[in-house]
Each structure stands twice: as C-alpha cells, then as structure tokens.
Amino acid sequence: MSTLRQQLAEMQKQLDLSVQASKATQIIEKCGIVLSKTDTVAGHYGRLKCQYPALQLLPSELRVSWGEDQRNELKNVVNSVNNLLSQWGRWLNNQTQVTADTQASDEPLDGVVATQEPTAYDIIQNDSLTNCVTLALSLHRTLNDQLKNAWEEWQQILHQQIQVDSKTLDAQQKLEKLKEIADEYLSLREKFDDLIQPLPENRESVTKIRAMAEHLNTLRGMMKTDWPEAVQHFLDRINGPQRSKPTLSALTTEVFEWLRAEDMLEDFVITRK
C-alpha cells in the first residue's frame, strides 16, 4: 500500500504533466496565430520572386525594373521580418527552457508561466506583428501592380496581333482548305487564352506564349478576308441547303478566276441535279 507522501507525489506529477500539456497547447495556438498572419505574405513573395525574372522576357519597353527605392523598401520589409523572427525565436527558446527547468524541478509551474506569458502576448497583440505584415503586404501590392500592368499591356499588344473576328472565322468554314486553318486557330487560341491569363511564374511560360502568338498570327495571315461579293455569294450557296446549291451559272468568270488564283479549282466537282 502506498503512503500518503507517495500519493501526494503522484498527484503532483500528474498535475505537472497537465500543466505542461496546457503550456504546449498555448505554444501551438500562438504559433498558429503567427502562421495564419504570415503564411499569406510568404506565398505572395514566393510568387513575386518567380514572376519578376519571368517578365524580364517582355519587350524592353515593357520590362519592369525595380530601382533603388524598391530595393530599399524590400530591405525594410526584410529587417522587419528578421526583427519579428528574432523576437519569436527568443520566446520559443524561453518556452523550451521553462519546460526543461520545470521537468528538472519539483517547483510548481504556475509562477514561471506567468512571467513568460507577456512575451508571446506582446509579439502577437502589439504592433510588431501587425506592422510587419502590413508593411510586407503594402509593398507586395505595389510591386505586383507594376508587374500586372506590364503583363496586361503586353496582352493587349498580342491580342491586336492575333485577333480574328467571328465573321471572318465563320467565312473560313465555307471552304475545306480554309476550315482546317480556322479550326487550328480556334483550338490554339483556346489554349493561348488559358495560358496568358495569370501572371507567369517561369520564363518557359513566357517563351511558350510568344511562340503561340506568332503561330496564331501566321494562321490569321492565311485566312481569306477580302474575297469579292460574287465569290461570297457562291460560297454561301455551296454551304447552304441542298435544294439551293448553285448551278454552273453561278460559276461566273469572276468566281472562276478567283478560285483559280487561290488554287482551289480542284476542291470542287461537277455533278448532275
């Protein structure tokens, strides 16, 4: 049978374990608060670090160049983060030391917890964390807007080079030779539009977008947009209902010469009604 002293010692041991578990929970909760406030900032700057060199492949007149002012602002943010890390590191070290001291001592933990608690409170609740996050986010918005504006301007330039209106695309569907070109254009254009929407995070994406734009421009140049009205009428009838298919009378000299100039005579055959 255990003595009263042994029972009291066991109760003290259980109490110490309970306090230590509570202390660990507090540490985890405070780390969670800091993580929730800083994780978004870290993600933003991680993307910015990739986007800036990628956009250096833009035409020289559109490239964003961060000067001395931006570099100084970045240094201020880094110093603010380093200062916060230093404070946070000291607090975590204190918690580890408190736990070790408590495990090596029979003294109650309550007094120690009370003396260490304000350090974590200060870091989380005072201006140190808030100012650090605010400064970092503000600078990120400024730098990101510069990259975004340059990217959108390049998008507009590419759009002017590759854009084909729906009327022109519909017209290409009237001839098999041109339909293949239009279909390839539409398929590639869909991929292009998906790829160009977000800011690129690597140089390979910019290179791929430029190559796709050049090919789309080539396809646009292969499309026919200036055929005569008589040819348009002839093609409309060919692609219309069966009962209104054109007769040989629709093959006027103007239409015949146009088809021959475009090397399309072999695309058509003559049949009886």
Contacts in CASP RR format, 6 or more apart in sequence:
PFRMAT RR
TARGET T0000
AUTHOR 0000-0000-0000
METHOD contacts of the structure
MODEL  1
MSTLRQQLAEMQKQLDLSVQASKATQIIEKCGIVLSKTDTVAGHYGRLKC
QYPALQLLPSELRVSWGEDQRNELKNVVNSVNNLLSQWGRWLNNQTQVTA
DTQASDEPLDGVVATQEPTAYDIIQNDSLTNCVTLALSLHRTLNDQLKNA
WEEWQQILHQQIQVDSKTLDAQQKLEKLKEIADEYLSLREKFDDLIQPLP
ENRESVTKIRAMAEHLNTLRGMMKTDWPEAVQHFLDRINGPQRSKPTLSA
LTTEVFEWLRAEDMLEDFVITRK
2 10 0 8 1.000
12 106 0 8 1.000
16 102 0 8 1.000
16 103 0 8 1.000
16 109 0 8 1.000
19 102 0 8 1.000
19 108 0 8 1.000
19 109 0 8 1.000
19 110 0 8 1.000
19 113 0 8 1.000
20 99 0 8 1.000
20 102 0 8 1.000
20 103 0 8 1.000
20 109 0 8 1.000
23 95 0 8 1.000
23 98 0 8 1.000
23 99 0 8 1.000
23 109 0 8 1.000
23 113 0 8 1.000
24 99 0 8 1.000
26 120 0 8 1.000
27 92 0 8 1.000
27 95 0 8 1.000
27 120 0 8 1.000
30 120 0 8 1.000
30 124 0 8 1.000
33 124 0 8 1.000
34 88 0 8 1.000
34 123 0 8 1.000
34 124 0 8 1.000
34 129 0 8 1.000
37 129 0 8 1.000
37 133 0 8 1.000
38 132 0 8 1.000
38 133 0 8 1.000
40 137 0 8 1.000
41 133 0 8 1.000
41 136 0 8 1.000
41 137 0 8 1.000
41 140 0 8 1.000
44 136 0 8 1.000
44 137 0 8 1.000
44 140 0 8 1.000
44 144 0 8 1.000
45 136 0 8 1.000
45 140 0 8 1.000
47 199 0 8 1.000
47 201 0 8 1.000
48 140 0 8 1.000
48 143 0 8 1.000
48 144 0 8 1.000
48 147 0 8 1.000
50 201 0 8 1.000
50 202 0 8 1.000
51 147 0 8 1.000
51 199 0 8 1.000
51 200 0 8 1.000
51 201 0 8 1.000
52 64 0 8 1.000
52 66 0 8 1.000
52 143 0 8 1.000
52 147 0 8 1.000
53 203 0 8 1.000
54 199 0 8 1.000
54 200 0 8 1.000
54 201 0 8 1.000
54 202 0 8 1.000
54 203 0 8 1.000
54 205 0 8 1.000
54 206 0 8 1.000
55 63 0 8 1.000
55 64 0 8 1.000
55 147 0 8 1.000
55 150 0 8 1.000
55 151 0 8 1.000
55 199 0 8 1.000
55 200 0 8 1.000
55 206 0 8 1.000
56 63 0 8 1.000
56 203 0 8 1.000
57 203 0 8 1.000
57 206 0 8 1.000
57 207 0 8 1.000
57 210 0 8 1.000
58 150 0 8 1.000
58 151 0 8 1.000
58 154 0 8 1.000
58 206 0 8 1.000
59 154 0 8 1.000
59 157 0 8 1.000
62 150 0 8 1.000
62 153 0 8 1.000
62 154 0 8 1.000
63 150 0 8 1.000
64 146 0 8 1.000
64 147 0 8 1.000
64 150 0 8 1.000
66 74 0 8 1.000
66 143 0 8 1.000
66 146 0 8 1.000
70 142 0 8 1.000
70 143 0 8 1.000
73 139 0 8 1.000
73 142 0 8 1.000
74 139 0 8 1.000
76 135 0 8 1.000
77 132 0 8 1.000
77 135 0 8 1.000
77 136 0 8 1.000
77 139 0 8 1.000
80 131 0 8 1.000
80 132 0 8 1.000
80 135 0 8 1.000
80 136 0 8 1.000
81 132 0 8 1.000
81 136 0 8 1.000
83 128 0 8 1.000
83 132 0 8 1.000
84 123 0 8 1.000
84 128 0 8 1.000
84 129 0 8 1.000
84 132 0 8 1.000
87 119 0 8 1.000
87 122 0 8 1.000
87 123 0 8 1.000
87 128 0 8 1.000
88 123 0 8 1.000
90 119 0 8 1.000
91 116 0 8 1.000
91 119 0 8 1.000
91 120 0 8 1.000
91 123 0 8 1.000
94 116 0 8 1.000
94 119 0 8 1.000
95 116 0 8 1.000
98 109 0 8 1.000
98 112 0 8 1.000
98 113 0 8 1.000
98 116 0 8 1.000
101 112 0 8 1.000
102 109 0 8 1.000
102 112 0 8 1.000
122 128 0 8 1.000
123 129 0 8 1.000
144 199 0 8 1.000
147 199 0 8 1.000
148 199 0 8 1.000
151 199 0 8 1.000
151 200 0 8 1.000
155 196 0 8 1.000
158 196 0 8 1.000
158 209 0 8 1.000
158 213 0 8 1.000
161 213 0 8 1.000
161 216 0 8 1.000
161 217 0 8 1.000
162 189 0 8 1.000
162 192 0 8 1.000
162 213 0 8 1.000
162 216 0 8 1.000
162 217 0 8 1.000
162 220 0 8 1.000
163 220 0 8 1.000
164 185 0 8 1.000
164 220 0 8 1.000
164 223 0 8 1.000
168 223 0 8 1.000
168 225 0 8 1.000
169 182 0 8 1.000
169 185 0 8 1.000
169 186 0 8 1.000
169 223 0 8 1.000
171 178 0 8 1.000
171 224 0 8 1.000
171 225 0 8 1.000
171 232 0 8 1.000
171 235 0 8 1.000
172 178 0 8 1.000
172 179 0 8 1.000
172 181 0 8 1.000
172 182 0 8 1.000
172 223 0 8 1.000
172 224 0 8 1.000
173 179 0 8 1.000
173 182 0 8 1.000
173 239 0 8 1.000
174 235 0 8 1.000
174 236 0 8 1.000
174 238 0 8 1.000
174 239 0 8 1.000
175 224 0 8 1.000
175 235 0 8 1.000
175 264 0 8 1.000
175 267 0 8 1.000
176 267 0 8 1.000
177 264 0 8 1.000
177 267 0 8 1.000
178 222 0 8 1.000
178 223 0 8 1.000
178 224 0 8 1.000
181 219 0 8 1.000
181 222 0 8 1.000
181 223 0 8 1.000
182 223 0 8 1.000
184 219 0 8 1.000
185 216 0 8 1.000
185 219 0 8 1.000
185 220 0 8 1.000
185 223 0 8 1.000
188 212 0 8 1.000
188 215 0 8 1.000
188 216 0 8 1.000
188 219 0 8 1.000
189 216 0 8 1.000
191 212 0 8 1.000
192 209 0 8 1.000
192 212 0 8 1.000
192 213 0 8 1.000
192 216 0 8 1.000
195 205 0 8 1.000
195 208 0 8 1.000
195 209 0 8 1.000
195 212 0 8 1.000
196 209 0 8 1.000
200 206 0 8 1.000
200 209 0 8 1.000
224 262 0 8 1.000
227 235 0 8 1.000
227 258 0 8 1.000
228 254 0 8 1.000
228 255 0 8 1.000
228 258 0 8 1.000
230 252 0 8 1.000
230 254 0 8 1.000
230 255 0 8 1.000
231 254 0 8 1.000
231 255 0 8 1.000
231 258 0 8 1.000
231 259 0 8 1.000
233 250 0 8 1.000
234 246 0 8 1.000
234 250 0 8 1.000
234 251 0 8 1.000
234 252 0 8 1.000
234 255 0 8 1.000
237 244 0 8 1.000
237 245 0 8 1.000
237 246 0 8 1.000
237 250 0 8 1.000
238 245 0 8 1.000
238 246 0 8 1.000
248 270 0 8 1.000
256 265 0 8 1.000
259 265 0 8 1.000
259 267 0 8 1.000
259 268 0 8 1.000
END
